[in-house]
Amino acid sequence: MDTPPPADDTVEGAGRRLRLNGLSAKLLWLTILFVMIAEVLIFVPSIANTRLRWLENRLSTAAAASVVIQGLDEMDVPQPIQDDALMATGTKAIALMKDGMSRLIAVSDMPPTVSHQYNLADMSPFSAIMDAFDTIFFGGDRVIRVYGPVEGYADTVIDLVLEDAPLRQYMLAYGRNVFLLSVLISVITASLVFFAINRIMIHPVRRMTENMRAFSSDPENPGRIIKPRPVGDELGIAEGHLAAMQTQLQSTLRQQRHLADLGLAVSKINHDMRNILASAQLMSDRLAMVDDPRVKLFAPKLLRTIDRAAAYSGAVLAYGKAREADPKRRFIRLAQLASEVRELLVDEAGPTIDFTVEVAPELEVEADSEQLFRVLYNLSRNAVEALRSDPVDDRALIHRIIISARRAGSVAEIFVIDTGPGMPPKARENLFAPFRGAVRAGGTGLGLAIAREIVIAHGGSIELAETSSHGTTFRIELPDQPVPLSRFRVRA
């Protein structure tokens, strides 16, 4: 008995994993991390500045008390007043230095031992930062000396001795408040950035991802093609390219399906057609034995036509499914081959179309006779159909098809010219593409595609040399096959 797959193996589970571990979650955590890093960079100079302000406030308070006490001149300051001053400033001792003379303003009964000294008048930013972290990590039980100038008295210096425990407690409280504020700012900033970028970027990317997954499950459904948003940013442009790619892919899939259906249909038709042609060959053989001048005139042409049809049916040429056989190249008289094409099409062309062959009788071309016949036949038959679709109201209008050729060194140039209405732009854009290069309504465009494949197999080229309202010209270039040196020596 089959067991259902785990929840995480389903498409919904994959989508949940995509969202938990996707760009949205990463963006949120990265934003919080970057904001915290920025807050740390701000916190380092901020904590140092906070420590300096706390010490400066102590100096200012002690300086104010010292100025009052100094008014007693040389009298001994009563101990209660000293204790009040020390309590107000939170210090152990206060001294004033002026004009090189130092006076002790207030002191506790037992002067403490000083472990660190700080001159606030000469404090670099780096030293302030180092002293701040030294107080946080190692302070709390030390007695320090702090001195600096009295504000408003340039020649007076206030000197304090105090414990650093209150300073450390103040700095820790400040750091805690900054940390909590940083976390709050990080969360708010990350949320704003998250919702903004999620709306601008993540949501469109997720939309394209869901569309690609849905399109891959049913690529032939036109409803699965993404509809680009009317925006001009990079994601909008990407959606436009994705829609164009999906549309082109659907068109290609339809063509491939059409080719597959065509191949199946050709195989079925070929099975029955081969039997019919076999019967026609038997009847044509008997017809050739009839002693009638007209029958003897048309019988060889009929036999060659049926033989070609049987050969084509046996090869089962389904474009896109089977490739052309390698050409069996031999020198042939092009004038005779072109005349056979004209004889097959002259009845279909009718009396209104002048079909002429302007090829020198001695001109030879190295090619596969049957394959080159098909090339000329396809081009000429297209010309016949183009001329037949041209209006014939104007009796002075000339309808003509010309097959001409010339040789330029080892290259033979063959021209198929008609005086028809020319080719429409759509046909010129997809000239040699099957099912897209058809000139007339209901055509498949296979004739030109087959002709191109055969010419390329001969190492040549085929192109639309000219087309206008006065007619169309196709040019074929077939190079002679190089003769191996060993065969040349045998001939010599």
VEXDREN-2710 file (C-alpha; in Angstrom, 1 decimal):
% VEXDREN-2710
k/r/px/py/pz
1/MET/0.0/0.0/0.0
2/ASP/1.4/3.4/-1.0
3/THR/1.9/5.9/1.7
4/PRO/1.3/9.6/1.1
5/PRO/4.5/11.7/0.9
6/PRO/5.5/13.7/3.9
7/ALA/4.1/17.2/4.3
8/ASP/7.4/18.8/3.5
9/ASP/7.6/17.0/0.2
10/THR/4.4/18.5/-1.1
11/VAL/4.2/21.7/-3.2
12/GLU/2.6/23.5/-0.2
13/GLY/5.5/22.4/2.0
14/ALA/8.0/23.5/-0.5
15/GLY/6.3/26.9/-0.6
16/ARG/6.4/27.2/3.2
17/ARG/10.1/26.3/3.2
18/LEU/10.6/28.9/0.5
19/ARG/9.0/31.6/2.6
20/LEU/10.6/30.6/5.9
21/ASN/14.1/30.4/4.3
22/GLY/13.5/32.7/1.4
23/LEU/14.4/36.3/0.6
24/SER/11.8/37.8/2.9
25/ALA/13.2/36.1/6.1
26/LYS/16.8/36.8/5.0
27/LEU/16.0/40.4/4.3
28/LEU/14.4/40.8/7.8
29/TRP/17.3/39.3/9.7
30/LEU/19.9/41.2/7.7
31/THR/18.1/44.5/8.2
32/ILE/18.0/43.9/12.0
33/LEU/21.7/42.8/11.9
34/PHE/22.8/45.9/10.0
35/VAL/20.8/48.3/12.1
36/MET/22.4/46.7/15.3
37/ILE/25.8/47.1/13.8
38/ALA/25.1/50.7/13.0
39/GLU/23.9/51.2/16.6
40/VAL/27.1/49.6/17.9
41/LEU/29.1/52.0/15.8
42/ILE/27.1/54.9/17.3
43/PHE/27.2/53.4/20.8
44/VAL/31.0/53.4/21.1
45/PRO/31.6/57.2/20.8
46/SER/28.3/57.8/22.6
47/ILE/29.3/55.9/25.8
48/ALA/32.6/57.7/25.8
49/ASN/30.9/61.0/25.5
50/THR/28.5/60.1/28.3
51/ARG/31.3/59.3/30.6
52/LEU/33.0/62.6/29.9
53/ARG/29.8/64.5/30.5
54/TRP/29.2/62.8/33.8
55/LEU/32.8/63.7/34.9
56/GLU/32.5/67.3/33.7
57/ASN/29.2/67.6/35.6
58/ARG/31.1/66.5/38.7
59/LEU/33.8/69.1/38.1
60/SER/31.3/71.8/37.5
61/THR/29.4/71.1/40.7
62/ALA/32.6/70.8/42.7
63/ALA/33.9/74.1/41.1
64/ALA/30.7/75.9/42.2
65/ALA/31.1/74.6/45.8
66/SER/34.8/75.4/45.8
67/VAL/34.2/79.0/44.8
68/VAL/31.9/79.5/47.7
69/ILE/34.3/77.8/50.2
70/GLN/37.2/79.7/48.8
71/GLY/35.6/82.9/49.9
72/LEU/36.5/82.0/53.5
73/ASP/40.1/82.8/52.5
74/GLU/42.6/81.2/54.7
75/MET/40.2/80.2/57.5
76/ASP/39.9/76.5/58.2
77/VAL/36.7/75.2/56.6
78/PRO/34.5/73.5/59.2
79/GLN/34.2/69.8/58.7
80/PRO/30.4/69.9/58.4
81/ILE/30.7/72.2/55.4
82/GLN/33.4/70.0/53.9
83/ASP/31.1/66.9/54.3
84/ASP/28.2/68.7/52.7
85/ALA/30.4/69.7/49.7
86/LEU/31.8/66.2/49.4
87/MET/28.3/64.7/49.6
88/ALA/26.9/67.2/47.1
89/THR/29.7/66.3/44.6
90/GLY/30.0/62.6/45.4
91/THR/33.7/62.9/45.9
92/LYS/36.3/62.0/48.4
93/ALA/38.4/65.2/48.1
94/ILE/38.2/68.5/46.3
95/ALA/41.2/70.8/45.6
96/LEU/41.7/74.0/43.6
97/MET/44.9/74.9/41.8
98/LYS/45.6/78.5/40.9
99/ASP/48.7/80.3/39.9
100/GLY/50.8/77.2/40.7
101/MET/49.3/77.0/44.2
102/SER/47.0/74.2/45.4
103/ARG/44.5/74.5/48.1
104/LEU/42.6/71.5/49.6
105/ILE/38.9/72.6/49.8
106/ALA/37.4/69.4/51.3
107/VAL/38.6/66.0/52.2
108/SER/37.2/63.0/54.0
109/ASP/38.8/61.7/57.2
110/MET/40.8/59.0/55.5
111/PRO/42.1/60.1/52.1
112/PRO/41.9/57.2/49.7
113/THR/44.6/55.7/47.4
114/VAL/44.1/56.9/43.8
115/SER/44.5/54.2/41.2
116/HIS/43.8/56.2/37.9
117/GLN/44.1/59.8/37.0
118/TYR/42.3/61.6/34.1
119/ASN/43.0/65.1/32.7
120/LEU/39.8/66.2/31.0
121/ALA/41.6/69.1/29.4
122/ASP/43.8/66.7/27.4
123/MET/41.6/63.8/26.4
124/SER/41.8/62.4/22.8
125/PRO/38.7/60.6/21.3
126/PHE/40.6/57.3/21.3
127/SER/41.6/57.7/24.9
128/ALA/38.1/58.6/25.9
129/ILE/36.7/55.4/24.2
130/MET/39.4/53.2/25.9
131/ASP/38.8/54.8/29.3
132/ALA/35.0/54.3/28.9
133/PHE/35.3/50.5/28.2
134/ASP/37.9/50.2/31.0
135/THR/35.5/51.7/33.4
136/ILE/32.6/49.4/32.3
137/PHE/34.6/46.1/32.3
138/PHE/37.1/46.7/35.1
139/GLY/35.7/49.6/37.2
140/GLY/33.3/49.7/40.2
141/ASP/35.8/49.3/43.1
142/ARG/38.4/51.9/42.2
143/VAL/39.2/55.4/43.4
144/ILE/40.1/57.8/40.6
145/ARG/41.4/61.4/40.3
146/VAL/39.9/63.7/37.8
147/TYR/40.9/67.3/37.1
148/GLY/40.3/70.0/34.6
149/PRO/39.9/73.8/34.2
150/VAL/37.0/75.6/35.9
151/GLU/34.6/77.1/33.4
152/GLY/34.9/80.9/33.5
153/TYR/38.3/80.8/35.3
154/ALA/41.0/80.0/32.7
155/ASP/43.8/80.0/35.3
156/THR/42.0/77.8/37.8
157/VAL/42.0/73.9/37.8
158/ILE/39.6/71.8/39.9
159/ASP/40.9/68.5/41.2
160/LEU/38.6/65.7/42.4
161/VAL/39.1/62.3/44.0
162/LEU/36.1/60.0/43.8
163/GLU/35.0/56.5/43.5
164/ASP/34.1/55.2/40.0
165/ALA/31.2/52.9/41.2
166/PRO/28.5/55.6/40.6
167/LEU/30.1/56.4/37.2
168/ARG/30.0/52.7/36.2
169/GLN/26.4/52.3/37.3
170/TYR/25.4/55.3/35.3
171/MET/27.2/54.0/32.2
172/LEU/25.6/50.6/32.6
173/ALA/22.2/52.1/32.9
174/TYR/22.9/54.3/29.8
175/GLY/24.2/51.2/27.9
176/ARG/21.1/49.2/28.8
177/ASN/18.8/52.0/27.6
178/VAL/20.7/52.4/24.4
179/PHE/20.6/48.6/23.8
180/LEU/16.8/48.5/24.3
181/LEU/16.3/51.6/22.1
182/SER/18.6/50.0/19.5
183/VAL/16.5/46.8/19.5
184/LEU/13.3/48.8/19.1
185/ILE/14.7/50.9/16.3
186/SER/16.1/47.8/14.6
187/VAL/12.7/46.1/14.7
188/ILE/10.8/49.1/13.5
189/THR/13.3/49.8/10.8
190/ALA/13.5/46.2/9.7
191/SER/9.7/46.0/9.6
192/LEU/9.4/49.1/7.5
193/VAL/12.2/48.0/5.1
194/PHE/10.8/44.4/5.1
195/PHE/7.2/45.5/4.1
196/ALA/8.5/48.1/1.6
197/ILE/11.0/45.8/-0.2
198/ASN/8.6/42.8/0.1
199/ARG/6.0/44.9/-1.7
200/ILE/8.4/46.3/-4.3
201/MET/10.6/43.2/-4.9
202/ILE/9.8/40.0/-3.1
203/HIS/6.1/39.9/-4.0
204/PRO/6.8/40.3/-7.8
205/VAL/9.6/37.8/-7.6
206/ARG/7.3/35.3/-5.8
207/ARG/4.6/36.1/-8.4
208/MET/7.0/35.2/-11.2
209/THR/8.1/32.1/-9.3
210/GLU/4.6/30.8/-8.9
211/ASN/3.8/31.6/-12.5
212/MET/6.8/29.7/-13.8
213/ARG/5.9/26.7/-11.6
214/ALA/2.3/26.9/-12.9
215/PHE/3.4/27.4/-16.5
216/SER/5.8/24.4/-16.3
217/SER/2.9/22.1/-15.2
218/ASP/0.8/23.1/-18.2
219/PRO/2.9/25.0/-20.8
220/GLU/0.2/24.8/-23.5
221/ASN/-2.4/26.6/-21.5
222/PRO/-2.6/30.3/-22.7
223/GLY/-4.0/31.3/-19.3
224/ARG/-0.7/30.4/-17.6
225/ILE/1.2/33.1/-19.4
226/ILE/2.2/35.8/-17.0
227/LYS/0.5/39.2/-17.3
228/PRO/3.2/41.9/-16.9
229/ARG/2.5/44.7/-14.5
230/PRO/2.4/48.2/-16.0
231/VAL/5.6/49.3/-14.3
232/GLY/8.9/50.4/-15.8
233/ASP/11.3/49.0/-13.3
234/GLU/13.7/46.0/-13.8
235/LEU/11.2/43.5/-12.4
236/GLY/8.5/44.8/-14.8
237/ILE/10.9/44.5/-17.7
238/ALA/11.7/40.9/-16.5
239/GLU/8.0/40.1/-16.4
240/GLY/7.6/41.4/-20.0
241/HIS/10.5/39.2/-21.2
242/LEU/9.1/36.2/-19.4
243/ALA/5.7/36.7/-21.0
244/ALA/7.3/37.0/-24.4
245/MET/9.4/33.9/-23.8
246/GLN/6.3/31.9/-22.6
247/THR/4.4/33.1/-25.7
248/GLN/7.2/32.0/-28.0
249/LEU/7.5/28.7/-26.2
250/GLN/3.8/28.0/-26.6
251/SER/4.0/28.8/-30.3
252/THR/6.9/26.4/-30.6
253/LEU/5.1/23.7/-28.8
254/ARG/2.1/24.1/-31.1
255/GLN/4.3/23.8/-34.1
256/GLN/6.0/20.7/-32.7
257/ARG/2.6/19.2/-32.0
258/HIS/1.5/20.1/-35.5
259/LEU/4.7/18.5/-36.9
260/ALA/4.0/15.3/-34.9
261/ASP/0.4/15.2/-36.1
262/LEU/1.6/15.8/-39.6
263/GLY/4.2/13.0/-39.4
264/LEU/1.5/10.6/-38.2
265/ALA/-0.9/11.7/-40.9
266/VAL/1.8/11.3/-43.6
267/SER/2.7/7.8/-42.3
268/LYS/-1.0/6.8/-42.6
269/ILE/-1.4/8.3/-46.1
270/ASN/1.9/6.8/-47.3
271/HIS/0.8/3.3/-46.3
272/ASP/-2.3/3.5/-48.6
273/MET/-0.6/5.7/-51.3
274/ARG/2.2/3.1/-51.7
275/ASN/-0.4/0.4/-52.5
276/ILE/-2.2/2.7/-55.0
277/LEU/1.0/3.6/-56.8
278/ALA/2.0/0.0/-57.0
279/SER/-1.3/-0.7/-58.9
280/ALA/-0.8/2.4/-61.0
281/GLN/2.7/1.1/-62.0
282/LEU/1.3/-2.2/-63.2
283/MET/-1.4/-0.4/-65.2
284/SER/1.1/2.0/-66.7
285/ASP/3.3/-0.9/-67.8
286/ARG/0.4/-2.5/-69.6
287/LEU/-0.5/0.9/-71.1
288/ALA/3.0/1.2/-72.5
289/MET/2.4/-2.0/-74.5
290/VAL/-0.6/-0.5/-76.4
291/ASP/0.3/0.1/-80.0
292/ASP/-1.0/3.7/-80.3
293/PRO/1.1/6.7/-81.3
294/ARG/-0.4/9.0/-78.7
295/VAL/-0.1/6.5/-75.9
296/LYS/3.5/5.8/-76.9
297/LEU/4.1/9.6/-76.7
298/PHE/2.7/10.1/-73.2
299/ALA/3.4/6.7/-71.6
300/PRO/7.1/7.4/-70.9
301/LYS/6.3/10.7/-69.1
302/LEU/3.5/9.0/-67.2
303/LEU/5.9/6.1/-66.1
304/ARG/8.6/8.6/-64.9
305/THR/6.0/10.6/-63.0
306/ILE/4.6/7.5/-61.3
307/ASP/8.1/6.2/-60.5
308/ARG/9.0/9.5/-58.8
309/ALA/5.8/9.4/-56.8
310/ALA/6.4/5.9/-55.7
311/ALA/10.0/6.8/-54.7
312/TYR/8.8/9.8/-52.7
313/SER/6.2/7.7/-51.0
314/GLY/8.7/5.0/-50.2
315/ALA/11.1/7.6/-48.6
316/VAL/8.3/8.9/-46.4
317/LEU/9.5/12.5/-46.5
318/ALA/7.8/14.0/-43.4
319/TYR/9.5/17.4/-42.8
320/GLY/10.9/17.6/-39.3
321/LYS/10.7/13.8/-38.8
322/ALA/12.9/12.4/-41.5
323/ARG/15.9/13.9/-43.1
324/GLU/16.7/14.0/-46.8
325/ALA/19.0/11.3/-48.1
326/ASP/22.6/12.3/-49.0
327/PRO/22.6/13.5/-52.6
328/LYS/24.1/11.1/-55.2
329/ARG/25.8/13.7/-57.3
330/ARG/26.5/13.2/-61.0
331/PHE/26.8/15.6/-63.9
332/ILE/23.4/16.1/-65.5
333/ARG/22.2/18.2/-68.4
334/LEU/20.2/21.0/-66.7
335/ALA/18.2/21.9/-69.8
336/GLN/16.7/18.4/-70.0
337/LEU/15.8/18.4/-66.3
338/ALA/14.2/21.9/-66.5
339/SER/12.2/20.7/-69.6
340/GLU/10.8/17.8/-67.6
341/VAL/9.7/20.3/-64.9
342/ARG/8.0/22.5/-67.5
343/GLU/6.3/19.5/-69.2
344/LEU/4.7/18.5/-65.8
345/LEU/3.5/21.9/-65.0
346/VAL/2.5/23.3/-68.5
347/ASP/-1.0/21.8/-68.3
348/GLU/-1.5/23.1/-64.8
349/ALA/-0.2/26.5/-65.9
350/GLY/-2.7/26.7/-68.7
351/PRO/-2.5/28.8/-71.9
352/THR/-2.4/32.1/-70.0
353/ILE/1.1/31.4/-68.6
354/ASP/4.2/31.3/-70.8
355/PHE/6.6/28.7/-69.3
356/THR/10.0/28.8/-71.0
357/VAL/13.4/27.2/-70.3
358/GLU/16.4/29.4/-71.2
359/VAL/19.3/27.0/-70.4
360/ALA/22.1/26.2/-72.9
361/PRO/21.8/22.5/-74.0
362/GLU/25.5/21.9/-73.1
363/LEU/25.3/23.3/-69.6
364/GLU/26.0/20.6/-67.0
365/VAL/25.4/20.7/-63.3
366/GLU/26.8/18.2/-60.7
367/ALA/23.9/17.3/-58.5
368/ASP/21.4/14.6/-57.6
369/SER/19.0/14.5/-60.5
370/GLU/15.9/13.6/-58.5
371/GLN/16.6/16.1/-55.7
372/LEU/17.4/19.0/-58.0
373/PHE/14.2/18.1/-60.0
374/ARG/12.2/18.5/-56.7
375/VAL/13.9/21.9/-56.1
376/LEU/13.0/23.3/-59.5
377/TYR/9.5/21.7/-59.4
378/ASN/8.7/23.3/-56.0
379/LEU/9.9/26.7/-57.1
380/SER/8.2/26.6/-60.4
381/ARG/4.9/25.3/-59.0
382/ASN/4.9/28.2/-56.4
383/ALA/5.4/30.5/-59.4
384/VAL/2.5/28.9/-61.2
385/GLU/0.2/29.4/-58.2
386/ALA/1.3/33.0/-57.8
387/LEU/0.5/33.8/-61.4
388/ARG/-2.8/32.0/-61.3
389/SER/-3.8/34.1/-58.2
390/ASP/-2.9/37.3/-60.1
391/PRO/-6.0/39.1/-61.6
392/VAL/-6.4/38.4/-65.3
393/ASP/-8.8/41.2/-66.1
394/ASP/-6.0/43.0/-67.9
395/ARG/-5.6/41.1/-71.2
396/ALA/-2.2/42.9/-71.8
397/LEU/-0.8/41.5/-68.5
398/ILE/2.1/39.1/-69.2
399/HIS/2.3/35.9/-67.1
400/ARG/5.6/34.2/-67.6
401/ILE/7.9/31.7/-65.8
402/ILE/11.5/31.4/-66.8
403/ILE/14.1/28.8/-65.8
404/SER/17.6/30.1/-66.7
405/ALA/21.1/29.2/-65.7
406/ARG/24.7/30.1/-66.2
407/ARG/28.1/28.8/-65.0
408/ALA/30.7/30.9/-63.3
409/GLY/33.8/28.8/-62.9
410/SER/33.0/25.8/-60.7
411/VAL/29.6/27.3/-59.5
412/ALA/26.4/26.9/-61.4
413/GLU/23.8/29.6/-61.0
414/ILE/20.1/28.7/-61.6
415/PHE/17.3/31.3/-61.7
416/VAL/13.6/30.7/-61.4
417/ILE/11.8/33.9/-62.4
418/ASP/8.1/34.8/-62.6
419/THR/6.3/38.0/-63.5
420/GLY/3.7/37.6/-60.7
421/PRO/2.6/40.0/-58.0
422/GLY/5.6/39.4/-55.8
423/MET/5.7/38.0/-52.2
424/PRO/3.9/39.6/-49.3
425/PRO/6.1/40.9/-46.4
426/LYS/4.9/38.2/-44.0
427/ALA/6.1/35.5/-46.4
428/ARG/9.5/37.2/-46.9
429/GLU/10.1/37.3/-43.1
430/ASN/9.6/33.5/-42.8
431/LEU/10.6/32.6/-46.3
432/PHE/12.1/29.1/-45.7
433/ALA/10.3/28.3/-42.4
434/PRO/7.9/25.4/-42.6
435/PHE/4.2/26.3/-41.9
436/ARG/5.1/30.0/-41.6
437/GLY/6.5/30.9/-45.0
438/ALA/3.4/30.1/-47.0
439/VAL/2.5/32.7/-49.7
440/ARG/-1.0/31.6/-50.4
441/ALA/-3.9/30.9/-48.0
442/GLY/-3.9/27.2/-47.1
443/GLY/-0.3/26.7/-48.0
444/THR/2.2/25.0/-45.7
445/GLY/5.4/26.6/-46.8
446/LEU/7.1/23.2/-47.0
447/GLY/8.1/23.5/-50.7
448/LEU/10.6/26.3/-50.0
449/ALA/11.8/24.5/-46.8
450/ILE/12.4/21.3/-48.7
451/ALA/14.2/23.1/-51.5
452/ARG/16.5/24.9/-49.0
453/GLU/17.3/21.6/-47.3
454/ILE/18.3/19.9/-50.6
455/VAL/20.4/22.8/-51.8
456/ILE/22.3/23.1/-48.5
457/ALA/22.9/19.3/-48.7
458/HIS/24.6/20.0/-52.0
459/GLY/26.8/22.6/-50.4
460/GLY/25.0/25.4/-52.2
461/SER/22.7/28.3/-51.3
462/ILE/19.3/29.5/-52.2
463/GLU/18.0/33.0/-51.8
464/LEU/15.2/35.4/-52.8
465/ALA/17.2/37.5/-55.2
466/GLU/14.4/40.0/-56.0
467/THR/10.7/40.5/-55.4
468/SER/8.4/43.3/-56.2
469/SER/5.1/44.0/-57.9
470/HIS/6.7/43.1/-61.2
471/GLY/7.7/39.5/-60.1
472/THR/10.0/37.3/-58.1
473/THR/13.4/35.8/-58.7
474/PHE/15.0/32.9/-56.8
475/ARG/18.7/32.3/-57.3
476/ILE/20.3/28.9/-56.6
477/GLU/24.1/28.5/-56.4
478/LEU/25.5/24.9/-56.7
479/PRO/29.2/24.4/-56.5
480/ASP/30.8/21.4/-58.2
481/GLN/32.0/18.7/-55.9
482/PRO/35.8/18.8/-55.6
483/VAL/37.6/15.9/-57.3
484/PRO/39.9/13.9/-54.9
485/LEU/43.6/13.9/-55.9
486/SER/43.6/10.1/-56.1
487/ARG/40.8/10.1/-58.7
488/PHE/42.6/12.7/-60.7
489/ARG/45.7/10.5/-60.8
490/VAL/43.7/7.5/-62.0
491/ARG/42.3/9.6/-64.8
492/ALA/45.7/10.8/-65.7
END
